[in-house]
């Protein structure tokens, strides 16, 4: 594929959806990761702009760049994104969820006595 050709026309619907999901996951995870380095009192507009810029960059890499550079970029940042998302879900949210369930069980057991 030559640079400047229309690669979107060459994509099948399934490949287009695959790329969109890939870019969305990567954008969410990288934005969450970068929030660790930005002041906590930042407005959500800054995060929205950051997400938009990352989404555009990732889309350009996925669609226009072939070969090893694209593979390295995508593997590194998708891995980073999935690590960040999994950390937030498993390490932060799961204990709170389990703690809530245990609290309900303990309170139900106390009511029955």
Secondary structure, DSSP 8 states (H G I E B T S, - for coil): --TTS-HHHH--HHHHHHHHHHHHHHHHHHHHHHHTTS-TT--HHHHHHHHHHHHHHHHHHHHH--SHHHHHHHHHHHHHHHHHHHIIIIIIIHHHHHHHHHHHHHHHHHHH-
